[in-house]
Amino acid sequence: MPRQAKARRKKSALHRAAVVKHFGRRVRELRVGQGMKQADLARRAAFSISYMTRLENGDTEPGLELVLRIAEALGVAAHELIQETSGDVWPQMEAQARLRLEAILKRRDRDALAAVLPVLALAEEASARREKREG
């Protein structure tokens, strides 16, 4: 086999692997941004939680049908799962967090607030530990 053909195949495989990894990161980013657990998305898109984990880790290539089911379950267009995100996603995540918390506070929903507070405390502790480690 000519060297050029081998080099093209290797480059193609590397590009495909990068796309699969990006897809998994993007699915995780959108899922977490919507406050969804892996099990929630797996159930909505009709596949197993273990497959969801492999997808998000970039360990398996989804078929087109599955990409479409995941997009539908996340309420996004399929191309949003594949395209590179432009810039920092922090502003969108912050806006979603504020909207959700403000909605709970506006409704004066004690049960929802009681459920959220321990999660926020754990997240704050984890963030402080990470910040201390990264120093």
N, C-alpha and C positions, 0 to 999 in steps of 0.2 A: 504494500500500500504506500502511495507517495506520502512524503513528509507533510506536504501542505494539507492533504486531506485529514491526516491525523491531528494536525494542529487546529484545523477548523472544527473538528469534532470535539476536541478537548475544550476549546474556547466556548463552543456552544453548550457543552455540559456545564461548564463553570457559570456561564450566564444563566442557564436554567436553574441551577442551584441557588444563585443569588436571588432570582425572581421568586422562587419558592420560599426562601427565608424571609424576603420582604413581605410576601403575601401573609405568612404566618404572623409576623410582627404587626402588620396592618389590621388583621382580624382581631388580634389581642387588644390593640390600641382602641379600636372602635367598640369592642365588647366591653372592655373595662370602662371606657368613657360613658357608656350607657348604663353602667352599674349592673351588668349582667355577669353571671357566673358561667363557667364553661358548660356546666350541665344545662343551664337555661338555653344557651345557643345551640348546643347539641340536640336538645329536645325539639327546639323550633325548626331546625334544619334537618331533622330526622336522621341523625347518625350518632354513633356512640361517643361517650366522653373520652375514651382512650384515643379514638381517632381525632377528636378535637385537640387533644394534647399534642399528638404527633403533627397535626397541621400547624398549630401555633409555634411549635419548635422547628418547623421547616423540615421535618423528617419524612414527609410524604407529599406527593404532588396531587392536588385535587383535580378531578375532571371538571369539565365545563358545567355540567349539570349541578355539581356540588357547589361550585363557585356561585352559580345563580341562586341556589337555595340559601346559601350563607348570606349573600347580599340581601335577599328578601327578608330573611330573619333579622338582619341588622337594620333594615329599612334604608339601605343605600343602593346606589347603582353599582353594578358589578365592576365597572372600571375604577371605582373608588377603592376597591380592595387590591388593585394591582398598581395603580399609579403612585409615584413618589409623592409624599406629602410635601407641601411647600412650607418650609420654615418650621418654626417652633409650634408644637401642638399645645403648649401650656395655656395660651389664652382661651382656646376652646374648652379645655378640661376645666379651667378655673371658672369659666362662665357657666358650664353645666353644673358644677358643684354648687355655685352660688344660687342658681335657679332652683335646684332641688331642695337645698336647705331653706331658702326663703319661702318656698311653697309649704314646707312642713311648718315653719314658724308662723306663717300667715294663717294656716288652718288651726294653729294651736293644738296640733296633734301630739299629745303626750306620748302615746305608744310609739309612734314613728320616731320621735325625738329620743326616747329612751333606747330605741334600737340603734340609732345612729351614734349617739354619744360614745359608747364603748369602742366602736370602730374608729371614730375620729381620735380617741385617746391613743389607741394602739398605733394608728398611722402616725400620729405626732411623735410618739416614742421612737418608732422605727426611723423616722426622718431625723430625729435628733441623734440617734446612734450612728446613722449613716454619715451625717454631717461631722460628727466627732471623729469617726474613722478616717474620713477623707481630709479632715483637718484643714 
